[in-house]
């Protein structure tokens, strides 16, 4: 059998507390995700879901453990190499979108490409057309609705043809209709591009759309301890 696309073992991350101590936020003994599989993680506030995704993406460096992404250990890489691996292998859809306000939709996607495998303007335009923004290529984020900004974020996440897309509460800032449409778009776009999807949410309707759902507090022992307290 092929190795999982993502394989995690003994992952731990703590943060300093105001009293000078440390609080364990992530303690994940084992987790894996196969290529092209779509999994939802159910996580309430305080369950460590954003920290978990940021560790996988290499935005944060763990205190201990392994994060094997397509065979490379993200946890062992220097920051510059983590940045390169993230740019080439991972697409990240943030809850707050994180679009650059001074740039157009097309420029936001092209800038994402510049940190990865190289700029491909025709592919970027095709992605934006695919998400329904063919007539908004040169609009800036402030000229778009919230739902349209989310679509730009989806296009940017797919710009480097990643093997893994991470989505952190991607429907949290959308109304019911836009949330439903955005989720369908994210899932369909990942399937079309052969990318695995790891999405975290506390929204039961979002979670009900997935065949594979895991409870983050069952994976993360730090969240289990917090719940007991």
Buried (B, 14 or more C-beta within 10 A) or exposed (E): EEEBBBBBBEBBBBEEEEEEEEEBBBBBEEBBBBBBBBBBBBBEEEBBBBBBBBBBBBBBBBBEBBBBBBEBEBBEBEEEEBBBBBBBBBBBBBBEBEBEEEBBBBBBBBBBBEBBEEBBEEBBBEBBBBBBBEEBBEBBBEEBEEBBBBBBBBBBBBBBBBBBBBBBBBBEBBEEEBBBBBBEBBBEBBEEBEBBBBBBBBBEEBBEBBEEBBBBBEBBBBBBEBEEE
